[in-house]
């Protein structure tokens, strides 16, 4: 069952990460933010998504023999988008 949340985007919001359960099984929100932030600074959302997938895959391999599906989408926010 998908988890759905809604939230107003504020001026301090920098990015949105949409991830399958394979991302969140072994990575916390803080872990993901730490992976994304360097890519945010150089405006590379696709590289950020790839880095999340690699980090999640690495954690899965440490904990399990089988790796679940891992999908990540990263959207960088512009301050003008906040209302």
Secondary structure, DSSP 8 states (H G I E B T S, - for coil): ----------TT--EEEEE-HHHHTT--HHHHHHHHHHHHHTT-HHHHHHHHHHHHHHHHHHH-SS-----EEEEE--GGG--
